[in-house]
Amino acid sequence: MGSMITDAGPAGQAASAPYYVVFDVDVRDASRYGEYMAHVLPQIEAAGGKYLARGGPHTVYEGDWSPYRLVLLEFPSREAFEGFYHSPAYQDLHAMRDEVSYARMVGVEGLPTPGAAAAATLAPAPAQD
């Protein structure tokens, strides 16, 4: 597992942070994958998720990564994504997806949404006399 470096604010300050999922999928059966896509969209939306990118052109700028089809999802929180991902409804769809594709997926916590806790974190320190 990789190192855990975060930009989380000071301990004890909870702020709402979106959760992003990067999905690299090699589709082997486009027709059946289309069926999966039609069924998964309502599940993603019910969990508060949305697509930010779905299979558009991409460019590798560094490294030896050769993604097939990239998908970027945003959820309101890690908990929302994990609730979706581990739900019985998605597990059936996951099995369908695995039959017709190979995928790699990672999730990353986004920066906290602007608000009271985030503003307090970004406020300059008081001047010392």
Sequence and secondary structure as in RCSB ss.txt:
>XXXX:A:sequence
MGSMITDAGPAGQAASAPYYVVFDVDVRDASRYGEYMAHVLPQIEAAGGKYLARGGPHTVYEGDWSPYRLVLLEF
PSREAFEGFYHSPAYQDLHAMRDEVSYARMVGVEGLPTPGAAAAATLAPAPAQD
>XXXX:A:secstr
         STT      EEEEEEEEES HHHHHHHHHHHHHHHHHTT EEEEES      SSS   SEEEEEEE
S HHHHHHHHTSHHHHHHHHHHHHHEEEEEEEEE    SSHHHHHHHS      
